[in-house]
Amino acid sequence: MLDLRRPLRRLLNRSVHSAWRWAEHMGDVSPGTVLADEFGAFGPGACLAFPLSAVVNASAIHVGRDTLIGKYATLSVGYGPTQTVLPERGLVIGERCVLGARVCVTAHESIEIGDDVWFGQDVFVSDASHGYEDPDVPIGRQFGAHRPVRVGAGSWIGHGAMILPGTTIGRNVVVAAGSVVRGDVPDHAVVGGVPAKLIRRLDAGGHWARAGEAAPR
């Protein structure tokens, strides 16, 4: 007797995957879609891939021209969708950026990402953390100070990196995968580690040198 289970499974499998690809295509956020219209700005050619993880307070989020943001991204401003007073430009992402899948960028006051910045997958950026000073209050209820974050144009942030509150990253900087960055990073530098430290830097003579070493002649 003919076993119809295998061809039926193949048909259903193909149908499910076709339907999912259609849903991904139709669910992408691009200029002219309902969700894009809710953003403070959503530039021509920009795309936020479907499915999303979360977009919170889109009116305070500005996305530049031709910027691509991967699947399962979290973009948020403030502490929740019921917050009524928000910074006008809480999260600003420049032009021609590429943010990998599952990025999480949470701005409470100000996060600015320059033009032509590329993120790997699973990158986390936040401008606020939690306090811990009061021993009688749960850590999750001790809100930390808001400390703006800046990522300079042309920089590359590696897979799984974390950029903590108060960080300023210069132009054309490489942040190694898995690094935890806090503080100021100069232009044209390579940093890595937990916490991230300077590995290489372009000196005034245009030479790349390791940290603590003189540049080659």
Phi, psi and omega in degrees: 000136183293127178270112183270358185294318183294308178297327178294318178297318178298318180296314180295320179299313179297322180294318179297314181293324177295317179295322180293318178297321177296317180297319178299316181295313183287335182274349178304140176268119180218165181308134180096348176278163186299313182292322178301324180294341180278342180291156173299322173203142177218100192292160176303137179080356179284155180209134173246114191288149176260142004277153177269158168271304178195143168232116185242125179060059183300335182297339179260009181250131181237123182243129185279173181302137173060025177270135182244130181237128188286179183294155175059033179280148171243119176235122183214152173230135178086194184256359178164167185292345180270356180292127186267330180255116184232151171295139184298323181233063183293321179229118181238121178246128187286195182272148174060030177275157173229116179248121187290175183300147174065023174292152178227111180238111184240112182253134174253332177229305183197120167233126178237126178245122186288181179292151172059033175268135178243132174251141166286190178281156172062029177278139180239132178224133177211149177254012177207149178229204179244148172277176180210004191292326183273113184288348183261358182244131177306142183305318183296346179257001177260091183288133179275171180292150175277126182227108186306151179238138177229135174239118185290157182301145174078008184273158178238123179250116189287167183308128173074010179289154177236128178248116191266166183306142177083008183273138171236117180254131183286193181278146175050052179256143172254124172252118185295153180304139176078004183284155174241115190249130173218140178100200185260133176242125184288165175302153171051058181227160172241124179233155179191159176113178179229101355287160183293138177231159180293128179254310177221158176207145177277121183273179184297337179273003179084019180253143175270128180227148174289153179303129178085358179246150176286147178292147178294150177288000000 
